[in-house]
Amino acid sequence: MNNVLMRISFAFFLGLIAISTFSQKKISKSFQTISKEVNIYTAGLDHLTIENSNSDFVEVFLYAESYDEQLIKIENTDKTANITFDFGGTETREVIFRKFITKRLQRANAVVKIPNNKMVYIFGENVDITSKSIANNLAIYIENGIVKLNSIIANTTLKLYSGNVYASTKNTSLNLATKNGRIEIDGVLQKNLYQKTRKNTQSQLKITTIKGNLFLTIE
């Protein structure tokens, strides 16, 4: 009897894996733009990754689960290129397992690859962001999330209410402020307002947060 129950449980577990695997959908879009600014609106995403593209095209990839339809919307003008995401259809699995989910429900991740001659703006609420050491000037405005900036190469501005921020800097001027969080540089706790100006700096990092924790390393 125990063996039978074990087989049933194992089969059910494999079924869940199969559902999870086959319910994920991927779509993509690419476009060229003469605008100098790219705006990314993260509503509906759990995680956004940005990186530099190897061409003159902006490339957008969306991975989402449990939706009948998901859309990448592009508004491309001479001044700005706006990228947004839209989701539609049934969310059966999310409804079934809703009581087990404590944070996010979308199960949607995006990757945006951007030419390095564009200014990048990111707007959102609850979203995690990873920047793969992009060479673009970057500004991020979100409510909450885990932000991994990796190596700071260009001017970077980040404003968020709460979350954790990770970055590595080299020859970078720093302007860091957190009201109720903590600032650690190379593992050493700093005051809640930390400023350091470097001569002949290549970049500036400015972070402002209320409850966020900032963890930086200096190369």
C-alpha positions in Angstrom: 0.0 0.0 0.0 2.8 2.4 0.9 4.5 1.7 -2.4 1.3 2.5 -4.3 0.9 5.8 -2.5 4.5 6.6 -3.2 4.1 6.0 -6.9 0.9 8.2 -7.0 2.7 11.0 -5.1 5.7 10.8 -7.4 3.5 10.8 -10.5 1.6 13.8 -9.2 4.9 15.6 -8.6 6.1 14.9 -12.1 2.8 16.2 -13.4 3.3 19.4 -11.6 6.8 19.8 -13.1 5.4 19.1 -16.6 2.6 21.7 -16.1 5.2 24.3 -14.9 7.5 23.5 -17.8 5.0 23.6 -20.6 3.0 26.6 -19.2 5.9 29.0 -19.6 5.8 31.0 -22.8 8.4 33.0 -24.5 7.9 35.9 -26.9 10.3 38.5 -28.2 10.5 41.7 -30.2 13.3 43.8 -31.6 13.4 47.2 -33.1 15.6 50.1 -34.0 15.2 53.6 -32.7 16.7 57.0 -33.3 15.6 58.2 -29.8 18.2 58.7 -27.2 16.0 57.5 -24.3 14.5 54.0 -23.6 11.8 53.8 -21.0 11.0 50.4 -19.5 7.8 50.0 -17.4 7.9 46.9 -15.3 4.2 46.5 -14.3 3.4 42.8 -14.4 7.0 41.6 -14.1 8.7 39.8 -11.3 12.2 40.3 -12.6 13.8 42.4 -15.2 17.3 41.9 -16.6 19.0 44.6 -18.7 22.2 44.2 -20.7 23.9 45.7 -23.7 23.0 44.4 -27.1 25.6 43.4 -29.7 23.8 45.4 -32.4 21.9 48.6 -33.1 18.6 46.9 -32.2 16.7 47.0 -28.9 15.8 43.4 -28.1 13.0 42.4 -25.7 12.4 38.9 -24.4 9.4 38.0 -22.2 9.0 34.7 -20.3 5.6 34.2 -18.6 3.6 31.4 -17.0 -0.1 30.7 -16.7 -1.4 33.3 -19.2 -3.2 32.7 -22.4 -1.7 35.8 -23.9 1.2 38.1 -23.1 2.3 41.1 -25.0 5.3 43.3 -25.5 4.2 46.8 -26.4 6.5 49.2 -28.1 5.9 52.9 -28.6 8.8 54.2 -30.6 9.1 58.0 -31.3 11.9 60.4 -32.2 12.4 61.3 -28.6 11.7 58.2 -26.6 11.1 54.5 -27.0 8.7 53.1 -24.4 8.5 49.4 -23.5 5.6 48.0 -21.6 4.2 44.5 -20.9 0.6 43.3 -20.9 -0.9 40.0 -19.8 -4.3 38.4 -20.4 -6.3 35.2 -20.2 -6.9 32.7 -17.4 -4.6 32.2 -14.5 -5.7 28.8 -13.3 -2.6 27.7 -11.7 -2.2 31.0 -9.8 -5.7 30.6 -8.4 -5.2 27.0 -7.3 -1.9 27.7 -5.6 -2.6 31.3 -4.5 -2.6 30.4 -0.8 1.0 29.2 -1.1 2.2 32.4 -2.8 3.4 35.1 -0.4 5.0 37.7 -2.7 4.4 37.8 -6.4 1.8 36.2 -8.7 2.8 37.0 -12.2 5.5 34.5 -12.8 6.9 36.8 -15.6 10.4 37.7 -16.3 11.9 39.9 -19.1 15.3 40.6 -20.6 15.9 43.8 -22.5 19.1 44.3 -24.5 19.9 47.9 -25.3 22.6 49.6 -27.5 25.0 51.5 -25.3 24.3 54.9 -26.7 20.9 55.2 -25.1 19.8 56.6 -21.7 17.8 54.0 -19.9 14.9 54.7 -17.5 13.2 51.9 -15.5 9.9 52.5 -13.6 8.0 50.0 -11.4 6.6 49.0 -8.1 7.5 45.5 -6.7 10.2 44.1 -9.1 13.7 42.7 -8.9 16.2 44.2 -11.4 19.5 42.9 -12.6 21.8 45.2 -14.6 24.6 43.2 -16.3 27.1 46.1 -16.0 25.6 48.1 -18.8 27.5 51.0 -20.3 24.4 53.2 -20.5 23.5 56.0 -18.2 20.8 54.4 -16.1 18.0 55.7 -13.8 15.8 53.3 -11.8 12.6 54.4 -9.9 10.8 51.5 -8.0 9.0 50.9 -4.8 10.5 47.6 -3.6 12.9 45.0 -4.9 16.3 43.4 -5.0 18.5 45.4 -7.4 21.8 44.0 -8.6 23.8 46.6 -10.5 27.0 44.6 -10.8 29.8 46.9 -12.0 29.0 50.6 -12.3 30.4 51.8 -15.6 28.2 54.8 -16.4 26.2 57.4 -14.3 23.6 55.5 -12.3 20.7 56.8 -10.2 18.5 54.6 -8.1 15.5 55.6 -6.0 13.5 53.0 -4.1 11.5 52.7 -0.9 12.8 49.3 0.4 14.9 46.3 -0.7 18.5 45.3 -1.1 21.0 46.9 -3.5 24.2 45.3 -4.6 26.9 47.1 -6.7 30.6 47.0 -7.5 32.4 50.3 -8.2 35.8 51.5 -9.5 36.7 55.1 -9.7 33.1 56.0 -9.0 31.8 59.0 -7.1 29.2 57.9 -4.5 26.2 59.6 -3.1 24.3 57.1 -0.9 21.5 57.8 1.6 19.1 55.4 3.5 16.8 56.5 6.3 16.1 53.3 8.1 18.3 50.8 6.3 22.1 50.2 6.3 25.0 51.0 4.1 27.9 48.5 3.9 31.0 49.1 1.8 33.5 46.2 1.6 31.6 44.7 4.5 32.1 47.7 6.8 29.0 49.5 8.2 28.8 53.2 7.2 26.7 56.1 8.3 23.2 56.4 6.7 24.5 59.2 4.6 27.7 58.4 2.7 29.4 60.6 0.1 32.7 60.2 -1.7 33.9 62.3 -4.6 36.6 61.0 -6.8 38.8 63.1 -9.1 38.7 62.3 -12.8 35.8 60.0 -12.1 34.3 58.0 -14.9 30.9 57.6 -13.3 28.6 58.5 -10.5 26.4 56.3 -8.4 23.5 58.0 -6.5 21.1 55.9 -4.4 18.3 57.2 -2.3 16.1 54.9 -0.2 13.9 54.9 3.0 14.3 51.3 4.2 16.7 49.9 1.6 20.0 48.2 2.5 23.0 49.0 0.3 25.9 46.6 -0.2 28.9 47.9 -2.2 32.3 46.7 -3.0 35.1 48.9 -4.3 37.5 47.3 -6.7 
